[in-house]
Amino acid sequence: MIHLRKFVILSLLLLLLTFGCLGGNGSYGSSDIYPVSDSYQTKESALSPAYSLGGTTNSVTYVTKEGSMSVKVPEGTLETKFTELKNKLVDEGATFSDIRYNEYSDKKQYTLTLKVLPAKFESINSLIKETGEVKDMSVQLEDVTQQYTDLQTRITNKQIELERLRALYNQSSKVSDLLSVEHELTRVETEYDLLLQQKIYLDSRIQKSTIYLTVYEDKPATQQLIIPFEGLGNLFFGAMAAAIAIIVAVIGFIIPVSIVVLVLWFIYKKIKGNKVQTSKVR
């Protein structure tokens, strides 16, 4: 009978321990599925901005990229190479502006400005290198994150200020108050428009990278010799004209001075001669 009681007690204790463990595991599983801390973090991340001035891990960096490149092509191939390069750049989605042709004593060249997507900057540079021999190349990166965020903050503040001024204008009844608010409203609107223009320009620099490109070819030696002789001829005739102008100026100065000196000398001799005669008479 005693052994039976011990067996029952031990069985009850085992059952209580088993249900206690199950209950503990169930509560832990519930906390893992619906954790308070996780739900709080999810809410905060949903409300947080895409970037901030505080330098958080979610901050966005705005960078502008500009490059310049000078490419030399073989003599007599400038037109062909330049046309082929333009067609390839169009296929890559690049846009052109400020295309110019210049001819100098030793070379002739095309210059242009390219606008490309930042993601294609390197591939387009490689494409340009295939056109000829790269003589000069540079790439500049500028972090404009602070400038961009500051500009966006100023625009937001101007929007709030405009809304307040417009509400105040609608509530004003006195003519003097209306004129005062209208003057202030015009000033803030002007500043707001200027900030928007700055942001548009900065957006364009961020969204499209710039490449300043020069494609040129050397002139043949026979053509290069013509220009120096022409330059020497122009220099010679220019020097001759300058010398003649100097001579004319000198003559124009000397002749009047000489005439004045001769007149004075003649008067002096005349006066001196009269004095000599007067002394002899005495």
Rosetta blueprint (number, residue, H / E / L):
1 M L
2 I H
3 H H
4 L H
5 R H
6 K H
7 F H
8 V H
9 I H
10 L H
11 S H
12 L H
13 L H
14 L H
15 L H
16 L H
17 L H
18 T H
19 F H
20 G H
21 C H
22 L H
23 G H
24 G H
25 N H
26 G H
27 S H
28 Y H
29 G H
30 S H
31 S H
32 D H
33 I H
34 Y L
35 P L
36 V H
37 S H
38 D H
39 S H
40 Y H
41 Q H
42 T H
43 K H
44 E H
45 S H
46 A H
47 L H
48 S L
49 P L
50 A L
51 Y L
52 S L
53 L L
54 G L
55 G L
56 T L
57 T L
58 N L
59 S L
60 V L
61 T L
62 Y L
63 V E
64 T E
65 K E
66 E E
67 G E
68 S E
69 M E
70 S E
71 V E
72 K E
73 V L
74 P L
75 E L
76 G L
77 T L
78 L H
79 E H
80 T H
81 K H
82 F H
83 T H
84 E H
85 L H
86 K H
87 N H
88 K H
89 L H
90 V H
91 D H
92 E L
93 G L
94 A L
95 T E
96 F E
97 S E
98 D E
99 I E
100 R E
101 Y E
102 N E
103 E E
104 Y L
105 S L
106 D L
107 K E
108 K E
109 Q E
110 Y E
111 T E
112 L E
113 T E
114 L E
115 K E
116 V E
117 L L
118 P H
119 A H
120 K H
121 F H
122 E H
123 S H
124 I H
125 N H
126 S H
127 L H
128 I H
129 K H
130 E L
131 T L
132 G L
133 E E
134 V E
135 K E
136 D E
137 M E
138 S E
139 V E
140 Q E
141 L E
142 E E
143 D E
144 V L
145 T H
146 Q H
147 Q H
148 Y H
149 T H
150 D H
151 L H
152 Q H
153 T H
154 R H
155 I H
156 T H
157 N H
158 K H
159 Q H
160 I H
161 E H
162 L H
163 E H
164 R H
165 L H
166 R H
167 A H
168 L H
169 Y H
170 N H
171 Q H
172 S L
173 S L
174 K L
175 V H
176 S H
177 D H
178 L H
179 L H
180 S H
181 V H
182 E H
183 H H
184 E H
185 L H
186 T H
187 R H
188 V H
189 E H
190 T H
191 E H
192 Y H
193 D H
194 L H
195 L H
196 L H
197 Q H
198 Q H
199 K H
200 I H
201 Y H
202 L H
203 D H
204 S H
205 R H
206 I H
207 Q H
208 K L
209 S E
210 T E
211 I E
212 Y E
213 L E
214 T E
215 V E
216 Y E
217 E E
218 D E
219 K L
220 P L
221 A H
222 T H
223 Q H
224 Q H
225 L H
226 I H
227 I H
228 P H
229 F H
230 E H
231 G H
232 L H
233 G H
234 N H
235 L H
236 F H
237 F H
238 G H
239 A H
240 M H
241 A H
242 A H
243 A H
244 I H
245 A H
246 I H
247 I H
248 V H
249 A H
250 V H
251 I H
252 G H
253 F H
254 I H
255 I H
256 P H
257 V H
258 S H
259 I H
260 V H
261 V H
262 L H
263 V H
264 L H
265 W H
266 F H
267 I H
268 Y H
269 K H
270 K H
271 I H
272 K H
273 G H
274 N H
275 K H
276 V H
277 Q H
278 T H
279 S H
280 K H
281 V H
282 R L
